[in-house]
Amino acid sequence: RVGREWGQIRASKPVQVGPTQAGTLIKAAEAAFPVAFDSATGWITRLADAHTHGQLERELRRLNRFRLLVIDEVGYLPFDPAAAALFFQLIASRYETGSVIVTSNLPFSRWGETLGDDVVAAATIDRLVHHAHVIPLDGDSYRTRAHRKTK
């Protein structure tokens, strides 16, 4: 629902479709309220740096000031155990306090592969899907369409 109560949104699709565009469009909501957007690896890098400097809790509180957090490209690159733990902490810190949009090319059933741990994946997914709207995307990506037009 667009407006004050977004809830959690997860866009999932086969690899040929670009959910990044959906996340980018929703980031346009920034005009109405604070939104933060980055790739999954970007968020993990930021949180790992905060953790290294003893500032993880502070960074999570700072991120909770954003009404909407967009996490792009979950599943494109596997997480090591420390990264998976940070990703879980990010999702857990927003659970029932702030809205999240996650884009992924993987179904939830394969998130254990990305997070490297089925238990962490299940706990993360549990918090994401509670109150969520899962939007499966289908079709050609904009890159594939653009390539066809050049032929």
mmCIF file of the C-alpha atoms, coordinates in Angstrom:
data_MODEL
# 
_entry.id   MODEL 
# 
loop_
_atom_site.group_PDB 
_atom_site.id 
_atom_site.type_symbol 
_atom_site.label_atom_id 
_atom_site.label_alt_id 
_atom_site.label_comp_id 
_atom_site.label_asym_id 
_atom_site.label_entity_id 
_atom_site.label_seq_id 
_atom_site.pdbx_PDB_ins_code 
_atom_site.Cartn_x 
_atom_site.Cartn_y 
_atom_site.Cartn_z 
_atom_site.occupancy 
_atom_site.B_iso_or_equiv 
_atom_site.pdbx_formal_charge 
_atom_site.auth_seq_id 
_atom_site.auth_comp_id 
_atom_site.auth_asym_id 
_atom_site.auth_atom_id 
_atom_site.pdbx_PDB_model_num 
ATOM 1   C CA . ARG A 1 1   ? 0.000  0.000   0.000   1.00 0.00 ? 1   ARG A CA 1 
ATOM 2   C CA . VAL A 1 2   ? 1.494  3.294   -1.007  1.00 0.00 ? 2   VAL A CA 1 
ATOM 3   C CA . GLY A 1 3   ? 1.454  5.888   1.719   1.00 0.00 ? 3   GLY A CA 1 
ATOM 4   C CA . ARG A 1 4   ? 2.072  5.818   5.420   1.00 0.00 ? 4   ARG A CA 1 
ATOM 5   C CA . GLU A 1 5   ? 1.973  2.059   5.943   1.00 0.00 ? 5   GLU A CA 1 
ATOM 6   C CA . TRP A 1 6   ? 4.138  0.303   3.374   1.00 0.00 ? 6   TRP A CA 1 
ATOM 7   C CA . GLY A 1 7   ? 4.831  -2.932  5.219   1.00 0.00 ? 7   GLY A CA 1 
ATOM 8   C CA . GLN A 1 8   ? 7.468  -5.235  3.770   1.00 0.00 ? 8   GLN A CA 1 
ATOM 9   C CA . ILE A 1 9   ? 7.748  -5.760  0.026   1.00 0.00 ? 9   ILE A CA 1 
ATOM 10  C CA . ARG A 1 10  ? 9.900  -8.336  -1.697  1.00 0.00 ? 10  ARG A CA 1 
ATOM 11  C CA . ALA A 1 11  ? 10.205 -8.428  -5.476  1.00 0.00 ? 11  ALA A CA 1 
ATOM 12  C CA . SER A 1 12  ? 11.304 -11.774 -6.799  1.00 0.00 ? 12  SER A CA 1 
ATOM 13  C CA . LYS A 1 13  ? 11.778 -12.888 -10.346 1.00 0.00 ? 13  LYS A CA 1 
ATOM 14  C CA . PRO A 1 14  ? 13.621 -15.116 -12.742 1.00 0.00 ? 14  PRO A CA 1 
ATOM 15  C CA . VAL A 1 15  ? 17.088 -13.787 -13.577 1.00 0.00 ? 15  VAL A CA 1 
ATOM 16  C CA . GLN A 1 16  ? 15.987 -12.217 -16.886 1.00 0.00 ? 16  GLN A CA 1 
ATOM 17  C CA . VAL A 1 17  ? 13.806 -9.581  -15.160 1.00 0.00 ? 17  VAL A CA 1 
ATOM 18  C CA . GLY A 1 18  ? 15.173 -6.498  -13.392 1.00 0.00 ? 18  GLY A CA 1 
ATOM 19  C CA . PRO A 1 19  ? 13.613 -5.910  -9.958  1.00 0.00 ? 19  PRO A CA 1 
ATOM 20  C CA . THR A 1 20  ? 16.182 -3.158  -9.457  1.00 0.00 ? 20  THR A CA 1 
ATOM 21  C CA . GLN A 1 21  ? 13.958 -0.971  -11.592 1.00 0.00 ? 21  GLN A CA 1 
ATOM 22  C CA . ALA A 1 22  ? 10.983 -1.654  -9.313  1.00 0.00 ? 22  ALA A CA 1 
ATOM 23  C CA . GLY A 1 23  ? 13.069 -0.739  -6.280  1.00 0.00 ? 23  GLY A CA 1 
ATOM 24  C CA . THR A 1 24  ? 14.344 2.364   -8.025  1.00 0.00 ? 24  THR A CA 1 
ATOM 25  C CA . LEU A 1 25  ? 10.832 3.482   -8.887  1.00 0.00 ? 25  LEU A CA 1 
ATOM 26  C CA . ILE A 1 26  ? 9.706  2.998   -5.333  1.00 0.00 ? 26  ILE A CA 1 
ATOM 27  C CA . LYS A 1 27  ? 12.690 5.008   -4.152  1.00 0.00 ? 27  LYS A CA 1 
ATOM 28  C CA . ALA A 1 28  ? 10.936 7.898   -5.855  1.00 0.00 ? 28  ALA A CA 1 
ATOM 29  C CA . ALA A 1 29  ? 8.771  7.876   -2.743  1.00 0.00 ? 29  ALA A CA 1 
ATOM 30  C CA . GLU A 1 30  ? 11.713 9.708   -1.181  1.00 0.00 ? 30  GLU A CA 1 
ATOM 31  C CA . ALA A 1 31  ? 9.917  12.925  -2.073  1.00 0.00 ? 31  ALA A CA 1 
ATOM 32  C CA . ALA A 1 32  ? 7.240  11.967  0.447   1.00 0.00 ? 32  ALA A CA 1 
ATOM 33  C CA . PHE A 1 33  ? 9.378  10.464  3.220   1.00 0.00 ? 33  PHE A CA 1 
ATOM 34  C CA . PRO A 1 34  ? 12.979 9.373   3.928   1.00 0.00 ? 34  PRO A CA 1 
ATOM 35  C CA . VAL A 1 35  ? 14.168 6.391   1.859   1.00 0.00 ? 35  VAL A CA 1 
ATOM 36  C CA . ALA A 1 36  ? 17.583 4.684   1.824   1.00 0.00 ? 36  ALA A CA 1 
ATOM 37  C CA . PHE A 1 37  ? 18.638 2.522   -1.151  1.00 0.00 ? 37  PHE A CA 1 
ATOM 38  C CA . ASP A 1 38  ? 21.666 0.271   -1.652  1.00 0.00 ? 38  ASP A CA 1 
ATOM 39  C CA . SER A 1 39  ? 22.601 -3.190  -2.853  1.00 0.00 ? 39  SER A CA 1 
ATOM 40  C CA . ALA A 1 40  ? 22.715 -6.029  -0.346  1.00 0.00 ? 40  ALA A CA 1 
ATOM 41  C CA . THR A 1 41  ? 26.509 -5.992  -0.531  1.00 0.00 ? 41  THR A CA 1 
ATOM 42  C CA . GLY A 1 42  ? 26.507 -2.224  -0.039  1.00 0.00 ? 42  GLY A CA 1 
ATOM 43  C CA . TRP A 1 43  ? 24.439 -2.530  3.146   1.00 0.00 ? 43  TRP A CA 1 
ATOM 44  C CA . ILE A 1 44  ? 26.641 -5.367  4.410   1.00 0.00 ? 44  ILE A CA 1 
ATOM 45  C CA . THR A 1 45  ? 29.800 -3.337  3.750   1.00 0.00 ? 45  THR A CA 1 
ATOM 46  C CA . ARG A 1 46  ? 28.343 -0.390  5.660   1.00 0.00 ? 46  ARG A CA 1 
ATOM 47  C CA . LEU A 1 47  ? 27.274 -2.570  8.593   1.00 0.00 ? 47  LEU A CA 1 
ATOM 48  C CA . ALA A 1 48  ? 30.593 -4.455  8.683   1.00 0.00 ? 48  ALA A CA 1 
ATOM 49  C CA . ASP A 1 49  ? 32.445 -1.142  8.876   1.00 0.00 ? 49  ASP A CA 1 
ATOM 50  C CA . ALA A 1 50  ? 30.174 0.025   11.699  1.00 0.00 ? 50  ALA A CA 1 
ATOM 51  C CA . HIS A 1 51  ? 30.702 -3.292  13.520  1.00 0.00 ? 51  HIS A CA 1 
ATOM 52  C CA . THR A 1 52  ? 34.490 -3.008  13.146  1.00 0.00 ? 52  THR A CA 1 
ATOM 53  C CA . HIS A 1 53  ? 34.363 0.436   14.760  1.00 0.00 ? 53  HIS A CA 1 
ATOM 54  C CA . GLY A 1 54  ? 32.010 -0.631  17.569  1.00 0.00 ? 54  GLY A CA 1 
ATOM 55  C CA . GLN A 1 55  ? 29.154 1.365   16.049  1.00 0.00 ? 55  GLN A CA 1 
ATOM 56  C CA . LEU A 1 56  ? 26.800 -1.354  14.747  1.00 0.00 ? 56  LEU A CA 1 
ATOM 57  C CA . GLU A 1 57  ? 23.908 -0.614  17.103  1.00 0.00 ? 57  GLU A CA 1 
ATOM 58  C CA . ARG A 1 58  ? 24.259 3.098   16.411  1.00 0.00 ? 58  ARG A CA 1 
ATOM 59  C CA . GLU A 1 59  ? 24.199 2.505   12.633  1.00 0.00 ? 59  GLU A CA 1 
ATOM 60  C CA . LEU A 1 60  ? 21.130 0.261   12.891  1.00 0.00 ? 60  LEU A CA 1 
ATOM 61  C CA . ARG A 1 61  ? 19.342 2.950   14.933  1.00 0.00 ? 61  ARG A CA 1 
ATOM 62  C CA . ARG A 1 62  ? 20.346 5.557   12.340  1.00 0.00 ? 62  ARG A CA 1 
ATOM 63  C CA . LEU A 1 63  ? 18.969 3.420   9.525   1.00 0.00 ? 63  LEU A CA 1 
ATOM 64  C CA . ASN A 1 64  ? 15.721 2.998   11.435  1.00 0.00 ? 64  ASN A CA 1 
ATOM 65  C CA . ARG A 1 65  ? 15.109 6.724   10.962  1.00 0.00 ? 65  ARG A CA 1 
ATOM 66  C CA . PHE A 1 66  ? 14.368 5.985   7.309   1.00 0.00 ? 66  PHE A CA 1 
ATOM 67  C CA . ARG A 1 67  ? 10.722 5.108   6.723   1.00 0.00 ? 67  ARG A CA 1 
ATOM 68  C CA . LEU A 1 68  ? 11.723 2.832   3.837   1.00 0.00 ? 68  LEU A CA 1 
ATOM 69  C CA . LEU A 1 69  ? 14.897 0.825   3.298   1.00 0.00 ? 69  LEU A CA 1 
ATOM 70  C CA . VAL A 1 70  ? 15.493 -0.704  -0.155  1.00 0.00 ? 70  VAL A CA 1 
ATOM 71  C CA . ILE A 1 71  ? 17.858 -3.692  -0.285  1.00 0.00 ? 71  ILE A CA 1 
ATOM 72  C CA . ASP A 1 72  ? 18.691 -4.540  -3.878  1.00 0.00 ? 72  ASP A CA 1 
ATOM 73  C CA . GLU A 1 73  ? 20.170 -7.711  -5.383  1.00 0.00 ? 73  GLU A CA 1 
ATOM 74  C CA . VAL A 1 74  ? 19.889 -10.206 -2.512  1.00 0.00 ? 74  VAL A CA 1 
ATOM 75  C CA . GLY A 1 75  ? 21.168 -13.516 -3.836  1.00 0.00 ? 75  GLY A CA 1 
ATOM 76  C CA . TYR A 1 76  ? 23.436 -12.285 -6.598  1.00 0.00 ? 76  TYR A CA 1 
ATOM 77  C CA . LEU A 1 77  ? 26.500 -12.905 -4.419  1.00 0.00 ? 77  LEU A CA 1 
ATOM 78  C CA . PRO A 1 78  ? 26.723 -15.348 -1.488  1.00 0.00 ? 78  PRO A CA 1 
ATOM 79  C CA . PHE A 1 79  ? 27.255 -13.998 2.024   1.00 0.00 ? 79  PHE A CA 1 
ATOM 80  C CA . ASP A 1 80  ? 29.913 -15.296 4.372   1.00 0.00 ? 80  ASP A CA 1 
ATOM 81  C CA . PRO A 1 81  ? 28.646 -16.151 7.898   1.00 0.00 ? 81  PRO A CA 1 
ATOM 82  C CA . ALA A 1 82  ? 29.499 -12.703 9.296   1.00 0.00 ? 82  ALA A CA 1 
ATOM 83  C CA . ALA A 1 83  ? 27.688 -10.977 6.415   1.00 0.00 ? 83  ALA A CA 1 
ATOM 84  C CA . ALA A 1 84  ? 24.655 -13.246 6.846   1.00 0.00 ? 84  ALA A CA 1 
ATOM 85  C CA . ALA A 1 85  ? 24.528 -12.343 10.544  1.00 0.00 ? 85  ALA A CA 1 
ATOM 86  C CA . LEU A 1 86  ? 24.700 -8.626  9.702   1.00 0.00 ? 86  LEU A CA 1 
ATOM 87  C CA . PHE A 1 87  ? 21.950 -9.007  7.095   1.00 0.00 ? 87  PHE A CA 1 
ATOM 88  C CA . PHE A 1 88  ? 19.762 -10.756 9.663   1.00 0.00 ? 88  PHE A CA 1 
ATOM 89  C CA . GLN A 1 89  ? 20.439 -7.982  12.185  1.00 0.00 ? 89  GLN A CA 1 
ATOM 90  C CA . LEU A 1 90  ? 19.449 -5.363  9.611   1.00 0.00 ? 90  LEU A CA 1 
ATOM 91  C CA . ILE A 1 91  ? 16.158 -7.122  8.845   1.00 0.00 ? 91  ILE A CA 1 
ATOM 92  C CA . ALA A 1 92  ? 15.484 -7.866  12.527  1.00 0.00 ? 92  ALA A CA 1 
ATOM 93  C CA . SER A 1 93  ? 16.129 -4.241  13.510  1.00 0.00 ? 93  SER A CA 1 
ATOM 94  C CA . ARG A 1 94  ? 13.438 -3.085  11.054  1.00 0.00 ? 94  ARG A CA 1 
ATOM 95  C CA . TYR A 1 95  ? 10.923 -5.803  11.904  1.00 0.00 ? 95  TYR A CA 1 
ATOM 96  C CA . GLU A 1 96  ? 7.602  -4.118  12.703  1.00 0.00 ? 96  GLU A CA 1 
ATOM 97  C CA . THR A 1 97  ? 9.342  -0.724  12.971  1.00 0.00 ? 97  THR A CA 1 
ATOM 98  C CA . GLY A 1 98  ? 10.201 0.247   9.390   1.00 0.00 ? 98  GLY A CA 1 
ATOM 99  C CA . SER A 1 99  ? 9.346  -0.795  5.870   1.00 0.00 ? 99  SER A CA 1 
ATOM 100 C CA . VAL A 1 100 ? 11.716 -2.792  3.691   1.00 0.00 ? 100 VAL A CA 1 
ATOM 101 C CA . ILE A 1 101 ? 11.788 -3.561  -0.018  1.00 0.00 ? 101 ILE A CA 1 
ATOM 102 C CA . VAL A 1 102 ? 14.045 -6.443  -0.993  1.00 0.00 ? 102 VAL A CA 1 
ATOM 103 C CA . THR A 1 103 ? 14.782 -7.375  -4.598  1.00 0.00 ? 103 THR A CA 1 
ATOM 104 C CA . SER A 1 104 ? 16.129 -10.818 -5.398  1.00 0.00 ? 104 SER A CA 1 
ATOM 105 C CA . ASN A 1 105 ? 16.568 -13.187 -8.303  1.00 0.00 ? 105 ASN A CA 1 
ATOM 106 C CA . LEU A 1 106 ? 16.110 -16.176 -5.977  1.00 0.00 ? 106 LEU A CA 1 
ATOM 107 C CA . PRO A 1 107 ? 13.015 -17.750 -4.448  1.00 0.00 ? 107 PRO A CA 1 
ATOM 108 C CA . PHE A 1 108 ? 12.978 -17.915 -0.660  1.00 0.00 ? 108 PHE A CA 1 
ATOM 109 C CA . SER A 1 109 ? 13.649 -21.654 -0.897  1.00 0.00 ? 109 SER A CA 1 
ATOM 110 C CA . ARG A 1 110 ? 17.197 -20.841 -2.100  1.00 0.00 ? 110 ARG A CA 1 
ATOM 111 C CA . TRP A 1 111 ? 18.062 -18.125 0.413   1.00 0.00 ? 111 TRP A CA 1 
ATOM 112 C CA . GLY A 1 112 ? 19.873 -20.689 2.582   1.00 0.00 ? 112 GLY A CA 1 
ATOM 113 C CA . GLU A 1 113 ? 22.420 -20.964 -0.238  1.00 0.00 ? 113 GLU A CA 1 
ATOM 114 C CA . THR A 1 114 ? 22.976 -17.196 -0.295  1.00 0.00 ? 114 THR A CA 1 
ATOM 115 C CA . LEU A 1 115 ? 23.072 -16.752 3.466   1.00 0.00 ? 115 LEU A CA 1 
ATOM 116 C CA . GLY A 1 116 ? 25.100 -19.933 3.938   1.00 0.00 ? 116 GLY A CA 1 
ATOM 117 C CA . ASP A 1 117 ? 22.845 -21.124 6.754   1.00 0.00 ? 117 ASP A CA 1 
ATOM 118 C CA . ASP A 1 118 ? 19.283 -22.417 6.507   1.00 0.00 ? 118 ASP A CA 1 
ATOM 119 C CA . VAL A 1 119 ? 18.476 -21.370 10.092  1.00 0.00 ? 119 VAL A CA 1 
ATOM 120 C CA . VAL A 1 120 ? 19.586 -17.760 9.537   1.00 0.00 ? 120 VAL A CA 1 
ATOM 121 C CA . ALA A 1 121 ? 17.750 -17.743 6.204   1.00 0.00 ? 121 ALA A CA 1 
ATOM 122 C CA . ALA A 1 122 ? 14.532 -19.016 7.820   1.00 0.00 ? 122 ALA A CA 1 
ATOM 123 C CA . ALA A 1 123 ? 14.708 -16.424 10.611  1.00 0.00 ? 123 ALA A CA 1 
ATOM 124 C CA . THR A 1 124 ? 15.378 -13.639 8.094   1.00 0.00 ? 124 THR A CA 1 
ATOM 125 C CA . ILE A 1 125 ? 12.576 -14.734 5.772   1.00 0.00 ? 125 ILE A CA 1 
ATOM 126 C CA . ASP A 1 126 ? 10.183 -15.088 8.715   1.00 0.00 ? 126 ASP A CA 1 
ATOM 127 C CA . ARG A 1 127 ? 10.645 -11.421 9.603   1.00 0.00 ? 127 ARG A CA 1 
ATOM 128 C CA . LEU A 1 128 ? 10.426 -10.295 5.982   1.00 0.00 ? 128 LEU A CA 1 
ATOM 129 C CA . VAL A 1 129 ? 7.233  -12.101 5.045   1.00 0.00 ? 129 VAL A CA 1 
ATOM 130 C CA . HIS A 1 130 ? 5.248  -11.250 8.173   1.00 0.00 ? 130 HIS A CA 1 
ATOM 131 C CA . HIS A 1 131 ? 2.985  -8.387  7.019   1.00 0.00 ? 131 HIS A CA 1 
ATOM 132 C CA . ALA A 1 132 ? 4.628  -8.588  3.551   1.00 0.00 ? 132 ALA A CA 1 
ATOM 133 C CA . HIS A 1 133 ? 3.438  -8.173  0.002   1.00 0.00 ? 133 HIS A CA 1 
ATOM 134 C CA . VAL A 1 134 ? 5.531  -10.473 -2.194  1.00 0.00 ? 134 VAL A CA 1 
ATOM 135 C CA . ILE A 1 135 ? 5.484  -9.260  -5.791  1.00 0.00 ? 135 ILE A CA 1 
ATOM 136 C CA . PRO A 1 136 ? 6.755  -11.814 -8.304  1.00 0.00 ? 136 PRO A CA 1 
ATOM 137 C CA . LEU A 1 137 ? 8.060  -10.122 -11.451 1.00 0.00 ? 137 LEU A CA 1 
ATOM 138 C CA . ASP A 1 138 ? 8.088  -11.844 -14.819 1.00 0.00 ? 138 ASP A CA 1 
ATOM 139 C CA . GLY A 1 139 ? 9.235  -10.916 -18.308 1.00 0.00 ? 139 GLY A CA 1 
ATOM 140 C CA . ASP A 1 140 ? 12.325 -9.690  -20.088 1.00 0.00 ? 140 ASP A CA 1 
ATOM 141 C CA . SER A 1 141 ? 14.705 -7.303  -18.389 1.00 0.00 ? 141 SER A CA 1 
ATOM 142 C CA . TYR A 1 142 ? 15.133 -3.811  -19.774 1.00 0.00 ? 142 TYR A CA 1 
ATOM 143 C CA . ARG A 1 143 ? 18.684 -4.796  -20.790 1.00 0.00 ? 143 ARG A CA 1 
ATOM 144 C CA . THR A 1 144 ? 17.417 -7.738  -22.860 1.00 0.00 ? 144 THR A CA 1 
ATOM 145 C CA . ARG A 1 145 ? 14.759 -5.564  -24.515 1.00 0.00 ? 145 ARG A CA 1 
ATOM 146 C CA . ALA A 1 146 ? 17.327 -2.852  -25.303 1.00 0.00 ? 146 ALA A CA 1 
ATOM 147 C CA . HIS A 1 147 ? 19.705 -5.425  -26.795 1.00 0.00 ? 147 HIS A CA 1 
ATOM 148 C CA . ARG A 1 148 ? 16.962 -6.809  -29.059 1.00 0.00 ? 148 ARG A CA 1 
ATOM 149 C CA . LYS A 1 149 ? 16.173 -3.307  -30.312 1.00 0.00 ? 149 LYS A CA 1 
ATOM 150 C CA . THR A 1 150 ? 19.791 -2.809  -31.415 1.00 0.00 ? 150 THR A CA 1 
ATOM 151 C CA . LYS A 1 151 ? 19.710 -5.876  -33.680 1.00 0.00 ? 151 LYS A CA 1 
# 
